[in-house]
Amino acid sequence: MKNLKLLCLLGLTILSVSACTGSPEQIAASGEVLFQDEFSDPASGWNRVLDTEGNITDYENGGYRILNNKPISHIWSNPGLKFSDVQVEVDVTKLGGPEDNFYGVICRYKDGSNFYILAISSDGYYGIIKVKGGTLDLLGAKDMQPNEMILQGNATNHLRADCVTDTLALYANGQLLTSVQDSDFKTGDVGLEVSTRLQAGVDILFDNLSVIKP
């Protein structure tokens, strides 16, 4: 199991690179694509950052790359939109760095201290995390749990994150990993997130992002 104590330390160092465009959610029918990005256009609205510590959020190799180069921290980026109920799907590839990590999808992002993360790790673990007031809390379990459906190492996983009413559900490669109930956040932005633990250098490429009305 991945221990929760180290996970909670991530709340001490947050490197936010979220966009600030802002846009209200439009009325949509079930199954309609609310937002989509294949990251082929570097002007589609995501941040492009290279800081002094070597952290990167940028368009690269036909996807969106997040390199977290600082231990015990997490970096995310948002398109600057607003949704309520969403089904978020994305292809996620580990390019390099330690396998002791986690990365995935953000939903109901209110600000840098309040949102949900639905994530997997390169060594085959998963979890749904609530960030509230800057404190991280793993929902539905004491520790992150393993699942053989998660492809380990430098592999590509297809993630799906459902945030519908009070239910948060995480899928990997078509398999439901976990579902929890939480009602603290009902609307907000989506996003992409990469976290390190003791070792830095977690390098992730996101592609084929879709936000769908459930």
HELIX and SHEET records of a PDB file:
HELIX    1   1 LEU A    4  LEU A    9  1                                   6    
HELIX    2   2 LEU A   10  LEU A   12  5                                   3    
SHEET    1   A 7 ILE A  14  SER A  16  0                                        
SHEET    2   A 7 HIS A  74  SER A  77  1                                        
SHEET    3   A 7 ASP A 189  THR A 196 -1                                        
SHEET    4   A 7 ASN A 101  ASP A 111 -1                                        
SHEET    5   A 7 ASN A 114  ILE A 120 -1                                        
SHEET    6   A 7 TYR A 125  LYS A 132 -1                                        
SHEET    7   A 7 THR A 135  LEU A 139 -1                                        
SHEET    1   B 7 ILE A  14  SER A  16  0                                        
SHEET    2   B 7 HIS A  74  SER A  77  1                                        
SHEET    3   B 7 ASP A 189  THR A 196 -1                                        
SHEET    4   B 7 ASN A 101  ASP A 111 -1                                        
SHEET    5   B 7 ASN A 114  ILE A 120 -1                                        
SHEET    6   B 7 TYR A 125  LYS A 132 -1                                        
SHEET    7   B 7 GLN A 145  PRO A 146 -1                                        
SHEET    1   C 5 VAL A  33  ASP A  37  0                                        
SHEET    2   C 5 VAL A 202  ILE A 212 -1                                        
SHEET    3   C 5 GLY A  63  ASN A  68 -1                                        
SHEET    4   C 5 ILE A  56  GLU A  60 -1                                        
SHEET    5   C 5 VAL A  49  LEU A  50 -1                                        
SHEET    1   D 6 VAL A  33  ASP A  37  0                                        
SHEET    2   D 6 VAL A 202  ILE A 212 -1                                        
SHEET    3   D 6 VAL A  86  GLY A  96 -1                                        
SHEET    4   D 6 THR A 156  VAL A 164 -1                                        
SHEET    5   D 6 THR A 167  ALA A 172 -1                                        
SHEET    6   D 6 GLN A 175  GLN A 181 -1                                        
END                                                                             
